[in-house]
């Protein structure tokens, strides 16, 4: 999950849809893989078994799935496409607390102009280890599903290129080509396109494309 919203140890705005999509889709994917959640015939998600203690960062989304019947696409709308960003902040805060307990990052509350600010920083050694493992996975000859998911989400956020030197951009294209034929890539493609379309419409509505 951490690679969905960190690029080479530099903190990004995880509340933006192109970044938060990795958190939401990754969380749902983990819950489905673990058997805690299942997909019903009508496409909606439902609770199947209790949430293990190691999944504490996903309590927010798990509880919501228990309370409300929604498809993955509707959960993506709920968390990533809300103008206030309130829903994704709750999920992201929970995930950050979980990663903090695992000593993957540090959370500090600092004084702001009007209120305290939540400041997140990475433990450099742990962050470098995560990046190293990801780069090693990219060099393997067989495309595994977890790496395929990360490649797809980092491509959506615009962060994938940060894992390749300038002279390696040709290799990055080959990596994308290798992973785009995996089942998980195909499964996630409609949701990725949904976020792209949402951002495109926002840009049109704000007139940002013509400034």
N, C-alpha and C positions, 0 to 999 in steps of 0.2 A: 503493500500500500504506500509506503513512504516514497517510492519512486513516482507515484502518480502526482505528487505535488512538490517535489524537491528536485532541483536540477543541479548536479555537481555541488551539493552543499549550500546552494543559494536559495533563500526562501522566496517563494513566489506567492502571488495573490490567489490563494486556494479558493476564494469565494467566487471567482469568475467562472462562468459555465464550462469553458473549455478545460479548466483545471479541476473543478469540483466533480465533473462527470466521472473522472477516474476513481474518486472516492466512493461515489454512490454505486456505480456499476461494479467496482471491485468488492465493495461490501456485500452487495446482493449475490455476486458470483461466489464469494467465500461461504455465505450462508447456504446457498444451494448445494455447493460441493460438500459441505459438512453434513448435509441432511437436516439441518435445523429448520430450513425453509424448503417448501416444494412449490412447483408451478402446477396450478390446477388446469383442467381441460379448457377453461375459458381464458387462460393466460394470466389470471390473477395469482398473486403470491399468497401463501398461507403458512402458518407455523406447523411444523411437523414434529419437532422434539425440542427439549430445553436447550438454552444457550450455554455452552461450556464456559468455564471461568476465564479461559485464555482469549475469549472473544469479547471481553468487556468493552472494547472500543466500538462495538457494533450494537450495543444495547438499545440505543436510540432508534435505529432503523428496524431492529428486531421487534421492539415494542410497538412501533407504528404498524408494522406488517400484521401483528397480532390484533390490533384494534381496527384496522381499515383494510378493505379488500381493493387492491389496486394492482394493475399490471406494472411491469418494469418501466415501461414508457411513462406511465402516470407518476411513478415514484421519481423518475428523472425530472418531470415537470415540477413536482412538489419541492424537490430539493434544489435543483439547478436553475430553474426558470422563474423563480419568485423575485419580483422587483426589490423586495426589502432584504433579500438574502438571509432572512431570519432563520429559515429552516436549515439551510446548509451550515450556518454558524453553529447551531446546536450539535449537529452531527460531527462537524470538524473539531469542535471543542472536546467532545467525548473521545474522539480518536486521538487527538493530541495528548489528552490526559493518559490514555492507555499507553501511548508511545513513550511518554515521560516516565511512567512507572517501569518501563522496560529499558530505561536509560538510553533511548534513541534520540531524545531531544530534551531541551530545558525550557520550562515555562516561567516567565517572570512578569510580575505586575509592576508597571512603571507609571509614575505620575504624568498625566497629560494636562492639557489646558483646562478641560472641563471635567474630566474623569480619568480613572486609571486605564492604562492601555495594557493589553495582553501582548507581550513580546515573546516570540518563539525563536530559539537559536538551536542549532544542531551541535551535537558532540562530534567534533571533527573526525576523530578516529573511527567511531561507529558509522558515520556517514560515508567515509571513504571505503569502509569494508562493504557496505551495501552497494556502492557504485562499482567496486571491483568485481563483486559477484555477478552483477548485472552485465558488465562488459564481458566477463568470462562466458556467460550464458549466450551472449550474442555471437561468440566465436565457435559455438558448437555446431556440428553439422546437421543435427536434428532439431527441428523447431518444436519446442515444448509449449504447451498451452499458456502457462503462466507468463513466460517471456513474451509470447505473442501478444497477450493482453497488455503488458507494460509498453511494448513497442507501439501498439495502436493508440493507447492513451497519451503517451508522450508525443506522438505525432500530432494528435488532436490539439494538445496544449502548445505545440510549437517548441517543445523542449528537447525533442529527440536529437536534433543536430548538435546539442551541447555535449553529447556523448561521443562525438566523432570529431577528430581534427579536421581542419579545412581540406587537407589532401585526402581525407577518407570519405568525403561526401559521396563518391562513386560507390564505395562499399556500403554506405547507408542505404542507397537505393536498392542494392542487392539484398540487404537484410529485410527491407520492407517487402520486396517481391517474394522472398522466401516465406515470410510469416502471413502474408495476406491470404494464403490458400488454406490456412488452418481453420478448423471448425469454429473455434472461439472468435476468430476475426470476423467470420461470416455472421456469427450470432450477434456480435456487437455492432456491426456496421450500420444497421438501422438507427441505433441510438446515437452513434457518432454523427450520422447525417442529420439527426434531429437537432443536436446541439449546434452544428454548423449552420443549419437553416435558421435557428433561433438567433444566433449572433448576426447573421446576415440581415435578417429582418430588423433587428435592433439598430444596426448600422444605417439601414435605409431610413428608418423612422426618425433617427436623430440627425440625419443629414451628414453624418461623419464621413461618409464616402466621398462627399463632394467638397470638403473643406481643404 
